[in-house]
Amino acid sequence: MTSSQKLSGLALLPIFLITAALTSAQGNGPTLRFTKDGKPDVNRQLNLIFKTGPKGTTATAPDGTATIPGNILSANKPHTHMKVYQCPDGTLYVVEDGAEGQIPCPEKKRRRLGGFYLDDSGTIEFNEDAGTTPSSVSQNPLVTVWAGGGVGYKQFTSANTCQTILVVFPSATCNSSNKSAGFNFEGALGFTRYLAASATAGWFAAIQRNATAAALTEKSSFGPQVQTLTAQIILPIGPASIFGEGGGAFWQINMKETQGVGSGGASNSVTSNVHVSGNSAVEGAGVRLKIWPRVAVQVHYQRFQAQKGNLFSEHNNEVLFGVLIKLR
């Protein structure tokens, strides 16, 4: 959050003094010394990652030592615990506890060299030839649970179009819509970082059609509800992941039509309601981006065909924008 621009200079003075006092109390933090092959590791870049995201870099001096920049020390709680990880390509990451998911290399391939607190003092040694084995590094649980929801839209290809009206009444005036806004809920079980099972339930507004002719007035709606169960294959790329999926869709559609037949369509009005349901195969894809350790945003696309005998055959395309929260 940004400070209000309406704060006066007198109001800002105590804030400045408190910040200065906290910075002074925190000190300069520890000195980190890195060695490789028994020698100081010189000009080694350290990538600093916190729960709020990457916070820049620092580098080792000719004696292999480095310190955390003062602006980063002052921006975080003094007793924040950090761990040092090394990826297979030798890149070093200094990471706050809980932000490990932002390290770009796979968890099982990185090594943990050690840890420290931002308010530690003295020199802390890190030997790049040692480090813990992958099995001792903190790992994500084998099964994770996510839940959330979002908003989006559905596009229809052939449902409730004017074609059926114009075949019978070529001179009719007809207009129809083929896009519908809606919302959905989603839950997912992750099995390792590469597989997941997903369940969604979506509700969308009905699309409308209106037609008038010399002896007809017609108004109809086509309203869908959809639930899906899919298996997902996931490709993690740093904090983001791309997934493809396949499974089953279970849909329900409410169709309502009101017709008036007669002079100007003003008499003999008849309303009919039809509710149909069915299931079909569904496929989809999406992108998730973890913005906090337990929060991800995603774009999710699904398509399937809803068909009911000769009543209708409709290809559904859905695009959803949502948020998922990690429960476990």
Secondary structure as GFF3:
##gff-version 3
##sequence-region A 1 328
A	DSSP	alpha_helix	9	26	.	.	.	ID=ss1
A	DSSP	beta_strand	31	36	.	.	.	ID=ss2
A	DSSP	beta_strand	39	40	.	.	.	ID=ss3
A	DSSP	beta_strand	45	50	.	.	.	ID=ss4
A	DSSP	beta_strand	53	59	.	.	.	ID=ss5
A	DSSP	beta_strand	65	67	.	.	.	ID=ss6
A	DSSP	alpha_helix	70	74	.	.	.	ID=ss7
A	DSSP	beta_strand	81	86	.	.	.	ID=ss8
A	DSSP	beta_strand	92	96	.	.	.	ID=ss9
A	DSSP	three_ten_helix	100	102	.	.	.	ID=ss10
A	DSSP	three_ten_helix	107	109	.	.	.	ID=ss11
A	DSSP	beta_strand	111	117	.	.	.	ID=ss12
A	DSSP	beta_strand	123	127	.	.	.	ID=ss13
A	DSSP	three_ten_helix	134	136	.	.	.	ID=ss14
A	DSSP	beta_strand	143	156	.	.	.	ID=ss15
A	DSSP	alpha_helix	163	168	.	.	.	ID=ss16
A	DSSP	beta_strand	173	176	.	.	.	ID=ss17
A	DSSP	beta_strand	179	191	.	.	.	ID=ss18
A	DSSP	beta_strand	195	204	.	.	.	ID=ss19
A	DSSP	beta_strand	207	213	.	.	.	ID=ss20
A	DSSP	beta_strand	216	237	.	.	.	ID=ss21
A	DSSP	beta_strand	240	261	.	.	.	ID=ss22
A	DSSP	three_ten_helix	263	265	.	.	.	ID=ss23
A	DSSP	beta_strand	269	292	.	.	.	ID=ss24
A	DSSP	beta_strand	295	308	.	.	.	ID=ss25
A	DSSP	beta_strand	312	326	.	.	.	ID=ss26
###
